[in-house]
Amino acid sequence: MNGELVPWKDAKVPFLTHALHYGTGVFEGIRCFKTPGGPAIFRLKEHVVRMMESAEIYLMKMPYSANEIIEAIKSTVSANQLEECYIRPLAYYGYGEMGLNPLPNKVSLGIAAWRWDSYLGEKAEKVGVRCQVSSWRRVHPSTLPPQAKSTANYANGGLAKIEALKAGYDEAILLNMEAMVAEASAENIFRVKDGILSTPPASAGVLRGVTRDSIIRMAADLGIEFRRSDISREELYTSDELFLTGTAAGVTPVREVDGRMIGRGSFPICERLRKAYSEVVHGREPKFSKWLTPVAKSVAPQIETRTRK
């Protein structure tokens, strides 16, 4: 927290922390995987760059550089002696002045790492998940910036997730204000029809997921035809395959949407991509080795706060 490694029990914030009351924080979800060369963090640089860009969108002056954050993340994983883990860096406006204007308050940075195996359930990767199209719409660019991975945006996904769970489903799919598919509550969505892979474009109001980008690049490597295109609700129902991607969820097939079975209940293209993704993140595909950042065995030096005007 703020440049120092501290015990979990001491990782506390004041009750009047601005972000706690007004959702003024930006964050990332990152994975570290076990590889033949030791634990390695998947696409660490890309995640940190996106976090810096989210901060820029919100006029948040980050107290550390991207390289300092990268080293701090490696230090946190190393200090916890984790071979595989989920990593959560969070930059947020801290305790200071209350009121909607966050700018007078200092920006703090915390980084946590913990073992988080299956986000959508242990059987999800094999049998797929059941989804509901939510009555809640994805935040519109005229209300909140969907390209920023901000804490405020996830209240939107949280409402959709709760609605789906209460109705007996595993996950929610949100449409945008134009009634086209945006994304799931915390994942991007891909469709397969007649052998062609597609996903909604950024203009649909999606977050440009790092896992989403990885799947697009791996699909090209595997010779799978790909398009960015809008997807209507009824096109969800008539898909041959649907699957979700995200740092927490990995690559997870969708077997049902709104009570309708998707395709024939099998996911051949999704399975190809899921296996390819697993090979890449576990360091067994040299072609994409540049996406992996090894975690040093020794704890890196703690970082110091830089003074910003």
C-alpha positions, -999 to 999 in steps of 0.1 A, spaced: 0 0 0 15 33 -12 49 19 -18 52 -4 13 46 -41 17 23 -44 47 6 -74 65 -30 -81 54 -44 -71 88 -28 -37 85 -41 -30 50 -68 -5 61 -83 27 48 -102 54 67 -140 53 67 -141 87 49 -120 75 20 -134 93 -10 -135 63 -33 -155 43 -8 -183 69 -10 -182 80 -46 -167 52 -66 -136 73 -76 -111 45 -82 -95 27 -112 -82 -8 -111 -70 -39 -129 -75 -77 -127 -43 -95 -136 -33 -132 -134 0 -149 -125 4 -185 -137 27 -214 -130 52 -219 -159 82 -242 -165 104 -212 -157 85 -203 -125 55 -180 -118 49 -154 -145 24 -126 -149 3 -126 -180 4 -94 -201 14 -73 -171 25 -43 -191 -7 -41 -210 -28 -42 -178 -7 -15 -162 -9 7 -193 -47 4 -194 -48 13 -157 -28 45 -164 -51 53 -193 -82 48 -170 -66 73 -146 -60 97 -174 -97 96 -184 -107 105 -149 -80 132 -145 -64 112 -118 -27 120 -112 -11 86 -105 15 88 -77 37 62 -95 50 55 -130 40 25 -150 74 9 -144 71 15 -106 37 -2 -105 50 -32 -125 78 -37 -100 54 -33 -71 31 -59 -85 60 -83 -89 71 -76 -54 36 -83 -40 34 -117 -57 69 -126 -47 64 -116 -11 33 -138 -8 52 -167 -24 24 -175 -48 29 -197 -79 -6 -188 -93 -28 -160 -82 -51 -132 -91 -37 -97 -87 -57 -65 -79 -40 -31 -82 -64 -3 -72 -57 34 -75 -82 55 -56 -89 89 -41 -82 86 -4 -92 104 28 -93 142 26 -122 164 15 -157 150 12 -180 160 -16 -182 150 -53 -150 168 -64 -122 142 -58 -93 164 -71 -82 179 -37 -76 144 -23 -44 124 -26 -44 94 -49 -34 61 -31 -24 28 -46 -29 -6 -32 -20 -40 -46 -33 -74 -34 -27 -109 -46 -45 -141 -37 -54 -175 -49 -86 -174 -70 -92 -205 -90 -126 -206 -106 -146 -174 -110 -177 -189 -127 -176 -224 -111 -154 -254 -114 -175 -271 -141 -180 -239 -162 -151 -245 -186 -164 -280 -194 -202 -277 -195 -206 -240 -200 -227 -214 -181 -263 -203 -183 -268 -166 -190 -297 -142 -189 -300 -110 -209 -302 -84 -182 -330 -57 -179 -301 -34 -170 -283 -17 -199 -246 -13 -202 -234 22 -192 -235 46 -222 -204 67 -232 -225 98 -225 -230 88 -189 -198 71 -178 -167 62 -199 -169 25 -206 -133 23 -217 -121 32 -182 -119 3 -158 -133 23 -130 -149 11 -98 -181 31 -106 -187 12 -138 -189 -21 -119 -220 -11 -100 -237 -15 -134 -224 -50 -139 -231 -58 -102 -268 -51 -106 -270 -73 -137 -251 -101 -120 -274 -100 -90 -305 -101 -112 -292 -131 -131 -283 -150 -100 -316 -143 -84 -333 -157 -115 -312 -189 -113 -286 -181 -140 -248 -181 -137 -241 -148 -155 -257 -118 -171 -253 -103 -206 -259 -66 -210 -272 -48 -241 -263 -12 -248 -287 16 -252 -291 7 -289 -303 -28 -279 -271 -45 -292 -250 -68 -272 -222 -52 -252 -207 -76 -227 -214 -98 -197 -213 -84 -161 -175 -87 -160 -165 -104 -192 -163 -98 -229 -184 -120 -252 -176 -139 -284 -200 -155 -309 -193 -182 -335 -216 -186 -365 -208 -207 -396 -172 -210 -384 -167 -172 -381 -157 -157 -348 -170 -123 -338 -171 -99 -309 -188 -65 -304 -166 -36 -313 -155 -10 -288 -182 13 -301 -208 -11 -286 -197 2 -251 -174 -27 -242 -143 -26 -222 -113 -35 -244 -104 -66 -224 -68 -78 -224 -80 -114 -225 -103 -104 -254 -74 -90 -273 -54 -121 -266 -81 -144 -280 -84 -122 -311 -46 -125 -317 -46 -163 -310 -76 -168 -334 -56 -152 -362 -26 -175 -353 -49 -205 -355 -64 -195 -388 -99 -188 -374 -118 -161 -394 -126 -132 -371 -147 -100 -373 -157 -72 -350 -194 -67 -355 -225 -57 -336 -245 -87 -323 -283 -85 -317 -301 -103 -289 -317 -127 -313 -283 -135 -328 -272 -147 -294 -300 -173 -296 -290 -185 -331 -253 -188 -324 -234 -220 -330 -212 -211 -300 -209 -183 -274 -182 -179 -249 -170 -153 -223 -134 -141 -218 -118 -122 -189 -89 -123 -165 -110 -139 -138 -131 -162 -160 -105 -172 -186 -123 -186 -216 -157 -200 -206 -184 -214 -230 -221 -204 -227 -245 -233 -231 -277 -214 -226 -292 -179 -229 -327 -170 -217 -336 -207 -216 -324 -214 -252 -297 -239 -257 -268 -225 -278 -260 -245 -309 -258 -283 -303 -243 -280 -269 -207 -284 -280 -180 -257 -283 -153 -269 -307 -139 -234 -316 -142 -222 -280 -123 -253 -269 -95 -248 -294 -91 -213 -281 -94 -222 -245 -66 -249 -249 -45 -224 -268 -50 -198 -241 -40 -223 -214 -8 -232 -233 1 -195 -237 -5 -185 -201 14 -215 -187 44 -207 -208 41 -237 -231 38 -217 -264 71 -199 -273 53 -179 -299 36 -158 -272 63 -159 -246 67 -121 -247 33 -119 -230 47 -134 -198 67 -114 -171 86 -137 -148 83 -130 -111 117 -126 -93 123 -151 -65 136 -123 -42 114 -94 -31 122 -63 -52 130 -30 -34 100 -11 -21 90 19 -42 89 55 -31 62 80 -37 71 106 -62 61 142 -55 36 156 -80 26 192 -84 
